[in-house]
Every structure is written in structure tokens, then in C-alpha cells.
Amino acid sequence: MRQPHVAGERLFVDCAGTTLEMIDGGRGEVLTAQLFVATLIAVRSST
């Protein structure tokens, strides 16, 4: 989806979807977390 903007003006954030499992090294407890991805777009285009 095209979203016109000035380079560096907006930060795009999205949830990656799947929940991740991590093991706490100190306690051995299994923890769940959601992964978020952020992109600061600054692309020059000739179009």
C-alpha cells in the first residue's frame, strides 16, 4: 500500500503476528512475548 510522506517523518509499526516463547535463564521459566517490527522509511525514488 502506497503512503506518501516526507522521508523520516513517520515510523511504521506492526505486530509480526505469532507469539514467541523465551526461557528465563535465571529461573528457567517459559515466557511468552509478541514481536513488533518498526521501520523508519527514507527512500529516494525516481517515480
Number of C-alpha atoms within 10 A of each C-alpha: 3 4 4 6 10 9 11 11 9 12 9 9 11 10 11 10 9 9 10 10 11 11 11 10 8 6 7 9 10 10 10 11 10 11 12 10 9 10 11 12 14 12 8 7 5 3 3
